[in-house]
Every structure is written in structure tokens, then in C-alpha cells.
Amino acid sequence: MASLLSIENICGGYGRKNVVNNISLDVNEGDVLGLIGPNGSGKTTLLRLATRILQPHEGSILFRQKNIYTMHLKEFCRNVAFVAQDIGTNFSFTVMEIVLMGRIPHLKRMQFETKKDIQIAEDALQVTASLHLKDKMIDELSAGERQRIIIARAIAQEPRLLFLDEPTSHLDIGHQIQILDLLKKLNREQNVTIVMVQHDLNLAGCYCNRIALLDSGTVYKQGTPEGVLTYQNIEAVYKTIVLVNENPITKKPNIVLVPGDKICEPR
Amino acid sequence: MNANIRRNILVLSGLLLTAVLLGLIKGAVKIPLQDLLSAANQPILNMRLLRIITAILAGCGLAVSGIALQAILRNPLAEPYLLGTSSGAGLAAVIAVILGISHIYLPLAAFAGAIASMIIVYNLAKEGTRISDRSLILAGVIVSIALSALIVFLVSIFGNLALHEMAWWLWGSMQVYDYRLVGLVAIPVIAGIIAIYFFSQDLNAISMGEEEAKHLGIDTQNMKKILIFVTALITASLICICGIIGFVGLIVPHMMRIIVGPNHKVLIPVTCIAAAVFMVACDMLSRTLFAPVEIPIGVITAVIGAPVFIILLKKCKRI
């Protein structure tokens, strides 16, 4: 499979400090890649570098062999979309207005949306099972509904690659599964490549075909869920004791957390 | 466009028509409606029409500048004079009056002062090639305070003569003394409003956050620089013909956001009509309330604007 995005020896962060230290990572067409790692390991910073919010100090990122930092910003955003953890509720745009914003990269200056753009926005709402929310205000929605709308906006961008930063961290288990199923469907049916930061190791194991485990700004391990989610790797990076067995249904690694007082000290 | 918005526009247009008619017949000299078109009243009518046009230009220009700045800075307190244009223009005008520069060059001096203070604020807010929102707001406030202090200093040294001349600059007036100037000012104001309207969708995106807008392919730094320049041009041009009119640029956008929502494609045209109604009505009141004495229009906009806004805010609970 061809590499869609290649991250090559990237270093970057805030001010002069490097939070991401010499990371190289390939994202293949059709991947669902999970970025995992402890707080401060550089997951979000890596996403911000890959979506051009931050400029790298060193290294480069190529999208289909083109340097993303010299690409036209609108062209980049026609190919790559980003879904934040939550967009907040500080404004009262309608759902349709929000989803239509996803068409901005496809519009020229001084050009307003056409019927086609509205159709694409409605299709995106349909895919995310949110068409009935079309005329609602975004601040009336629940967190789960809001997350679907933000994903719908990203779909309206018609990207080949979708980045998500902890898309399910504010949601209950039912909505977590709903959102991740939706992403899986997008990946399968519309061949959208997905890169997501995920704190829940079990969900990352179930839904990602590849996982990169980050530790203090570098990739500690990358590969299949079975290869990365071993107790040795997790204990070394997260500094916590876990038990790894097999999820009886998905046959993927299942991580069981162990409270501190249940750990038997060696005598 | 849905029916609700269409109704709002219809109601506002009706109000505008009424305000314009009232503005034409009311004043120190009352003209009965049936005599409106008679030849005898022509001079008064022309004068009033010019004032109304000025009021509409000022209302639209200031309110749309306010919308743009509130969106790009995501700050509800942002208003057209945030970039120091008002105190810059005021200071330049005071200096011009003290130097005995004649009336025709006074607006030019004010324009130059407004643009100069905007350039100072802009450069103070620059961090490398970026414009920081917080620095821009702080620099604007600080430059305004410093220049205002200079105005007070000059006025106290050079006495009441200058102060009297200054009063209308600092509180605004629709008294037009040259129709060619109005024509000249109309060009940048109208062009500026149209330019801002073409940024509607970008303004929607940036009002959700600068990073959100960048993720949608908007070069936010570039956009901010363009809009700062356009709003400064609009306000500086308007200062030349009507001085400094507070409140319109701050309050009317918020009122309309409460009524039609934050989508700039709707918000900008609706705000234009509403601001025109507001200014024409305020101008009429400033002429008629204590006729033949004319009250500075800035006093009227504040006295009417504040309570109307508070009522709307209490009713709707959000800006």
C-alpha cells in the first residue's frame, strides 16, 4: 500500500522547546492509525504539526510526496481535515451553518456556497445520522451529537486523511462506540485514512489497524495492536502495572488496569 | 434565506423608510409632508438629505467594522475605534485647530491622525510576522489613553477656543459642510463594507477560534491584517465627515446577533439596515429634541443605545 503521509524526522514544539523529538512515521492509504502514549508524550503536538498549526523546527511531512508546509493552505485542507476534542458552545450557529463551513477550502474568495455544497453538507449529516439536527443550534446539542456534527463538517471537507484528537474523551461508552463505528464506516466505505489520538487503549486496540506508542516525544513502538499493546511496552511507557489478555469477541489485546494496592510487593 | 430572516429584513426596511421620512420633515423648521417636494423647501431638503446619507454611511460603516473586529478578535468589547483611530484623529484635529489650519484641511488632518495611530497600534501588536489578538487590544487601549491625555493637555494649555472647536469631533455630528467630502468618503466606506461582506464565511469560521479557521484552510494572519486595514480605512474616512460616534459599532452588531444569529452572511446586511435606521433616528433626535440647539449625536446614540441593548440582553441572555 502506498504511503499517504510520511512524517520524516520531525522535531517541533512551542517556542524553542522540542516536544516532538525526531519522529518518523508513515501513514498508509486506508490506515486507521492510533496515536497512544502518556500525557505530555507529544501526541497532540504531533497532530498540530501534521495539520500545520505548528511549524516544525526540523524535518518535514509529505502528503503524497508533497511537502505540506509549502502546499497551498486551501489545497491542503481539501485533502486533510481535523476534528478537535470538542468545539465548545460559545456561539449559536445552526448545525447546517457549521457543516457548511467544511466547504470553505473548496470555495474561491468572493464565492458563496452553491446548491452542490449544500447537498454535500446534507449528505455528510446523513452519513453521521444527524440530518434531523440540521436546523438546531449547536449549543442546544449534547456532547455526542456535537461530536457527530464536527465529524460531519470534516466529511463535508471531502478529505482523504482525517485527524482526530481524542474524539471520544468527553463521551459515555455508548457514544464512544457510536463515534468509532462511524469512523470505521467512513474508513471502509469512503476510504478515508484516519489518524486519531486515543487515550483508551482497549478502544485503540479494537478500532485501529496500526498503533504508534509515543513516549517523551519519540515513537517508542509502532505496529499492529497485538505487537504494540503488550504489558512490557505499556508498563515501560505508562509506568504502571497492567494485565493484558484477549478480548473474547474481537480477539484483540484487552488491557486490565491494576490498582496500586492490589500489587503484591516482592518479599 | 428562511422566512424569519426575510421578515426581519422587511420590518427593518420599513423602519428605515419611516426614519428617513421623519428625518426629512422634522427639524428646526418643520416641513409638512404634503409640501415635501415643493420648490421652496428644496434647500432645506437637500441639506437634510445629505445629513441622512451621512448618517446611513456612518451607521453602516461603523457597525460593519464592529462586526469584523468582534469576530477576528473574538472579543465582544471590540469596536471600530479599538485601533486608536478616534484619539489619533482627535489629537491631529486639536493640533490643526491650534495651528490655525482652516476647516477644509481639518478632516484631512483627522484622517492622517487616525491612520497614523492605527499604524502605531498595529506595529506595537506585531510579534515577528504575527499579530497577537491580546497585544492588539492592549496596544489599542494604551495608545488611545496616551493620545487622549495629550488632547486634554493641549486643550488645557491652549484654552477653551480649541476645546469648543473640538467638541463635535469628540462626540460626533452629522453637520455636513461639504457635500463633495461626503461623496469622497462614501467610496472607501462602501468598498470596505463590500470587502468585509466577502469575508462572511471566513468570519464565521474565525469566530469559532483561530485554529478552527486554520483547519478550514483560512490564512488567519493574512485575513486579520486585511480586515484591520479595511476597518481602519472605514473609520478614519468616517471621522473626517462626522467625528467620533461611539456605541453604534459596538451595540448594533450585538443587537442583531441576538436577533438573527451569528452567521455573517445574514448578520452583515441586516446590521447595515439596522444601523442606518438607528443613526438616522438619532440624528433626527439630535436636531429636534432641543432645537435650535443641536446635541452631539454621540450623546444620543449612547442614551438610546444603552437601555435598548440592556433590554435585549435581559430578554435573550446571551451575546
Contacts between the chains, C-beta under 8 A, distances in Angstrom:
chain1	res1	chain2	res2	distance
A	51	B	214	8.0
A	51	B	215	6.2
A	52	B	214	7.0
A	53	B	211	5.6
A	53	B	214	6.0
A	53	B	215	7.6
A	73	B	214	7.6
A	73	B	217	5.2
A	73	B	218	7.5
A	73	B	219	5.6
A	74	B	217	4.1
A	76	B	217	6.9
A	77	B	215	6.8
A	77	B	216	6.0
A	77	B	217	3.2
A	78	B	217	7.2
A	81	B	215	7.2
A	82	B	215	4.3
A	84	B	211	7.9
A	84	B	212	7.3
A	84	B	215	8.0
A	87	B	208	6.4
A	87	B	209	7.6
A	87	B	212	6.8
A	91	B	207	6.3
A	91	B	208	6.4
A	91	B	262	5.4
A	92	B	261	5.8
A	92	B	262	6.1
A	92	B	318	7.2
A	93	B	204	7.0
A	93	B	208	7.7
A	93	B	261	7.2
A	93	B	262	5.8
A	93	B	263	6.5
A	94	B	261	7.3
A	94	B	263	7.6
A	97	B	204	6.8
A	97	B	263	5.2
A	100	B	201	8.0
A	101	B	201	7.0
A	101	B	204	6.1
A	101	B	205	5.3
A	101	B	208	7.8
A	101	B	216	5.9
A	102	B	216	7.0
A	104	B	201	5.7
A	104	B	202	7.2
A	104	B	205	6.1
A	104	B	216	4.5
A	104	B	217	5.9
A	104	B	218	6.6
A	105	B	216	6.2
A	105	B	217	3.6
A	107	B	201	7.0
A	109	B	198	6.8
A	110	B	198	4.8
A	112	B	200	7.8
A	112	B	201	7.3
A	112	B	265	7.2
A	113	B	201	7.8
A	157	B	216	7.5
